[in-house]
């Protein structure tokens, strides 16, 4: 089920948060794709993500070209890099717990007329 999921995380110059959030999603949602959005000039964060790419195959990163942009612009960019049918938009300080995705998936199936499903904070922490 988690093979259907892309987790999109815009990063706001916080390289120290990259490994913890990637590992938390790997533990809680094995096989999900984690896509980070990073400003082109944020070298430290890009290095942290590159380190992860060699150890966690589901980690991908997208570089925002040329300039610093805000959260919404990074989300738009990340949507272009996600290749799974389900998208989850998150922050770089999330600590998802096992079972959060099952709960979200159950709600999507139960309320199948919804086009967008949301996960509340209590499912993630």
C-alpha positions as CSV (number, residue, x, y, z in Angstrom):
1,X,0.0,0.0,0.0
2,X,2.8,2.5,0.8
3,X,4.3,1.9,-2.6
4,X,1.4,4.2,-3.8
5,X,2.6,7.1,-1.7
6,X,4.9,10.1,-2.5
7,X,5.7,12.3,0.5
8,X,6.5,15.8,-0.6
9,X,8.6,17.9,1.8
10,X,9.7,21.5,1.1
11,X,12.8,22.2,3.0
12,X,13.5,25.7,4.4
13,X,17.2,25.8,5.0
14,X,17.3,23.2,7.8
15,X,19.8,20.5,6.8
16,X,19.7,19.0,10.3
17,X,16.1,17.9,9.8
18,X,16.7,15.9,6.6
19,X,17.9,12.6,8.0
20,X,15.4,12.4,10.9
21,X,12.3,13.0,8.7
22,X,13.5,10.6,5.9
23,X,14.2,7.8,8.4
24,X,10.9,8.4,10.2
25,X,9.0,7.9,7.0
26,X,11.1,4.9,6.1
27,X,10.2,3.3,9.5
28,X,6.5,4.3,9.5
29,X,5.7,3.9,5.8
30,X,8.2,1.5,4.2
31,X,8.6,1.9,0.4
32,X,7.0,5.3,0.2
33,X,8.8,7.8,-1.9
34,X,10.2,10.9,-0.1
35,X,10.7,13.9,-2.3
36,X,12.5,17.0,-0.9
37,X,12.3,20.4,-2.4
38,X,15.4,22.6,-1.9
39,X,16.6,26.0,-3.0
40,X,19.4,25.9,-5.5
41,X,21.8,27.8,-3.3
42,X,21.1,25.7,-0.1
43,X,24.3,23.6,-0.5
44,X,24.3,22.1,3.0
45,X,20.8,20.7,2.7
46,X,21.5,19.4,-0.8
47,X,24.6,17.6,0.6
48,X,22.5,16.0,3.3
49,X,19.9,14.7,0.8
50,X,22.6,13.4,-1.5
51,X,24.0,11.4,1.4
52,X,20.6,9.8,1.9
53,X,20.1,9.1,-1.7
54,X,22.9,6.5,-1.6
55,X,21.5,4.8,1.5
56,X,17.7,5.1,1.0
57,X,16.6,4.4,-2.6
58,X,13.2,5.9,-2.2
59,X,14.6,9.4,-1.4
60,X,14.6,11.9,-4.2
61,X,15.3,15.5,-4.3
62,X,14.2,18.3,-6.5
63,X,16.2,21.6,-6.7
64,X,14.3,24.8,-7.1
65,X,16.1,26.6,-9.9
66,X,18.0,29.8,-9.5
67,X,16.3,31.6,-6.7
68,X,14.8,31.2,-3.3
69,X,11.1,30.6,-3.3
70,X,8.5,30.1,-0.7
71,X,6.7,27.0,0.6
72,X,3.9,27.1,-2.0
73,X,6.3,27.3,-5.0
74,X,8.3,24.4,-3.6
75,X,5.1,22.3,-3.3
76,X,4.2,23.1,-6.9
77,X,7.7,22.0,-8.0
78,X,7.5,18.8,-5.9
79,X,4.3,17.7,-7.6
80,X,6.3,17.5,-10.8
81,X,8.8,15.1,-9.3
82,X,6.3,12.7,-7.6
83,X,5.5,9.6,-9.5
84,X,3.1,7.8,-7.2
85,X,-0.7,8.1,-7.3
86,X,-1.1,9.4,-3.7
87,X,0.5,12.6,-2.5
88,X,1.2,13.6,1.1
89,X,2.4,17.2,1.7
90,X,4.4,17.4,4.9
91,X,6.9,19.5,6.7
92,X,10.6,18.9,7.5
93,X,9.9,18.4,11.2
94,X,7.3,15.6,11.0
95,X,7.8,12.4,13.0
96,X,5.2,10.0,11.5
97,X,4.4,6.9,13.6
98,X,3.6,3.4,12.3
99,X,-0.1,3.2,11.4
100,X,-0.6,6.8,10.2
101,X,-0.8,5.8,6.6
102,X,-3.2,2.9,7.2
103,X,-5.5,5.3,9.0
104,X,-5.4,7.9,6.2
105,X,-5.9,5.1,3.6
106,X,-8.9,3.8,5.5
107,X,-10.5,7.2,5.5
108,X,-9.9,7.6,1.8
109,X,-11.6,4.3,1.1
110,X,-14.5,5.0,3.5
111,X,-15.1,8.5,2.1
112,X,-14.4,7.6,-1.6
113,X,-16.3,10.6,-2.8
114,X,-13.6,12.9,-1.4
115,X,-11.0,14.1,-3.9
116,X,-8.6,15.1,-1.2
117,X,-7.9,13.3,2.1
118,X,-6.1,14.9,5.0
119,X,-4.1,13.3,7.8
120,X,-4.4,15.0,11.1
121,X,-1.4,15.7,13.3
122,X,-2.4,13.0,15.8
123,X,-1.9,10.2,13.1
124,X,1.6,11.4,12.5
125,X,2.9,11.9,16.0
